[in-house]
């Protein structure tokens, strides 16, 4: 299901409407959100666009979450195997 969008476009894609809640989770970490924000909120990215970037085979899609979501986890990339691993971090405080 597509989120509500506005008529304005950035980079050819419609902008997600203000007030929409965005949550990103990783199944390997239990699926709980590791990053969330409300579009237009004080901690939100300046621009949030919606678009479909389906692979040619139609089996996968692309989601650019930027570096902000990755700041919420420890991650390791093994170039030899092409594997990417994540570990939940404990919030400071």
Residue pairs with C-beta under 8 A, 6 or more apart in sequence:
2 50
3 16
3 17
3 20
3 50
4 16
4 17
4 20
5 14
5 15
5 16
5 17
5 50
6 14
6 15
6 16
6 17
6 18
7 14
8 14
8 15
9 15
9 49
10 47
10 49
11 49
12 51
13 49
13 50
13 51
14 49
14 50
14 51
15 47
15 48
15 49
15 50
16 22
16 39
16 48
16 49
16 50
17 39
18 39
18 40
19 38
19 39
19 40
20 38
20 39
20 48
21 36
21 37
21 38
21 39
22 36
22 37
22 38
22 39
22 44
22 48
23 33
23 35
23 36
24 33
24 34
24 35
24 36
24 65
24 69
25 31
25 32
25 33
25 34
26 34
26 73
26 86
28 86
29 73
29 86
29 87
29 88
34 69
34 72
34 73
34 88
35 65
35 68
35 69
35 72
37 43
37 44
37 45
38 44
39 48
45 66
45 68
52 61
53 61
53 62
54 60
54 61
55 61
55 62
72 89
73 86
73 87
73 88
73 89
74 86
74 87
74 88
74 89
75 84
75 85
75 86
75 87
76 84
76 85
77 83
77 84
77 85
78 84
78 85
